Amino acid sequence: MATAPNKQRMMDAFKRAQADIASLADWIECELDKEKADEVTWASVGSLEHVRENLIETLAFFSGVEQSEIQRSLDELHM
C-alpha cells in the first residue's frame, strides 16, 4: 500500500503524464495543419507514414488492442 506522500507523488506523475500526452497530441495536430497539399513530397509522405506506425504501436501498447485491429479500424474509415 502506498504511503500518503508516495501516493501524492504517484498521482502528480499520473496527471503530468496525462497532460503531456494531451499536449503532444495537440502539437501533432498543429504540425499536421502546417502541411500544404501543394508542398507534399515523397519524403513528407514517408515521415507521416512513420509517425502513423509509431502512433499505432503506442496505442496498441497503451490500450492492449492488437495493432492489426487498430489498422483494420483505420482502414474502415477510408472505405
C-alpha positions as CSV (number, residue, x, y, z in Angstrom):
1,M,0.0,0.0,0.0
2,A,1.3,3.4,-0.9
3,T,2.0,5.9,1.8
4,A,0.3,9.3,1.6
5,P,3.4,11.2,0.3
6,N,4.2,8.4,-2.2
7,K,0.5,8.3,-3.3
8,Q,0.6,12.1,-3.9
9,R,3.8,11.8,-6.0
10,M,2.3,9.0,-7.9
11,M,-0.9,11.0,-8.6
12,D,1.2,14.0,-9.6
13,A,3.2,11.9,-12.0
14,F,0.0,10.4,-13.4
15,K,-1.6,13.8,-14.0
16,R,1.6,15.2,-15.6
17,A,1.8,12.2,-18.0
18,Q,-1.8,12.7,-19.0
19,A,-1.4,16.4,-19.5
20,D,1.8,15.9,-21.5
21,I,0.2,13.3,-23.7
22,A,-2.7,15.7,-24.4
23,S,-0.2,18.5,-25.2
24,L,1.8,16.2,-27.5
25,A,-1.4,15.2,-29.4
26,D,-2.3,18.9,-29.8
27,W,1.2,19.6,-31.0
28,I,0.9,16.8,-33.6
29,E,-2.3,18.3,-34.8
30,C,-0.6,21.7,-35.3
31,E,2.2,20.0,-37.3
32,L,-0.4,18.3,-39.5
33,D,-2.2,21.6,-40.1
34,K,1.1,23.1,-41.3
35,E,1.3,20.7,-44.3
36,K,0.2,22.2,-47.5
37,A,-1.1,19.9,-50.3
38,D,1.0,21.7,-53.0
39,E,4.2,21.1,-51.0
40,V,3.8,17.3,-50.5
41,T,6.9,15.2,-51.3
42,W,7.5,11.5,-51.0
43,A,9.7,12.4,-48.1
44,S,6.8,14.1,-46.3
45,V,4.6,11.1,-47.1
46,G,7.2,8.7,-45.6
47,S,7.5,10.9,-42.5
48,L,3.8,10.8,-41.9
49,E,3.6,7.1,-42.5
50,H,6.4,6.6,-40.0
51,V,4.6,8.7,-37.4
52,R,1.4,6.8,-38.1
53,E,3.1,3.5,-37.5
54,N,4.6,4.8,-34.2
55,L,1.2,6.0,-33.1
56,I,-0.4,2.7,-33.9
57,E,2.3,0.9,-31.9
58,T,1.9,3.3,-29.0
59,L,-1.9,3.0,-29.0
60,A,-1.6,-0.8,-29.1
61,F,0.7,-0.7,-26.1
62,F,-1.5,1.8,-24.2
63,S,-4.8,0.2,-25.0
64,G,-4.0,-3.5,-25.2
65,V,-5.7,-3.7,-28.6
66,E,-3.7,-5.5,-31.3
67,Q,-2.0,-3.4,-33.9
68,S,-3.8,-5.3,-36.6
69,E,-7.2,-4.4,-35.0
70,I,-6.2,-0.7,-34.9
71,Q,-5.1,-0.8,-38.5
72,R,-8.4,-2.5,-39.5
73,S,-10.4,0.2,-37.8
74,L,-8.4,2.9,-39.6
75,D,-8.9,1.1,-42.9
76,E,-12.7,1.0,-42.3
77,L,-12.6,4.8,-42.0
78,H,-11.4,5.0,-45.6
79,M,-13.9,2.6,-47.3
